[in-house]
Amino acid sequence: MSRAAAALDRADMDAAASDSAAVFRQSWHVYQKFVTHNWMRHREVYATLRQLVRERFPGGVSIADFGCGDASCTLAALRDVPLSRFVAVDRVRALLEAAQSQAAGHGYRAELFEADLAVAAAQPPAAPVDVLLAAYAVHHLTTPDKQRWLSNVERWVTPRGRLVLIDLLRRPGETRRRYLDRFHAHAANRFGAFAGTERAIVREHMEACDFPETQAGWSDLCRAAGGTTPRLAYRDPDGFYAVLTCGRA
């Protein structure tokens, strides 16, 4: 389960994607504990998103939220930012329906796109958006699939728009194995509100589905896809999560 991304064959990647979706279908409450206790720095990363959007698009913004979940964090962060469009992308129908309800509660109509990240990116959008957000989602793709995803999502973003990645980020030179071991040790010390079974769910999910990059790795991927070098807008003090933003070259 800890094989390097480069060694995964197509069957392995399909299984990983399936496992990833199962976690969010069956154990959404586990992810909600991360949000409630701010273990993945949701407050800080979404505050960063809000600042980025307000600075670049003060008059309002169109946004596509890839891997949106119930979209509650995104919509809460942008509650005082006029949204001309909100596109909710997720592979789990129940979460899309929750996102639709969240958007309605904020006075918006969500455009629902039921698909995984790769399938959605490969489809031409009805119209490009100012901000394409992917929060805690793209690390589920292997490095080659991240490259394909980045190349495809370019068509989703307006010429002056921005791709905003909120995701896991390895330290410079850190291997995937070392990142996961460091995270598991961190979780054992910090995530006291988790039951033993919940901690096991998280560990199993990460071992099977999580493939974080380094910042240098993201720079290579973004430039190869025709984008600009990503800017680091936020890095958590424990060195697990980050906000990266880049535009079209």
Summary of the structure (lengths in Angstrom):
residues: 249
radius of gyration: 17.0
end to end distance: 36.7
largest distance: 47.3
contacts: 780
relative contact order: 0.15
helix: 50%
strand: 22%
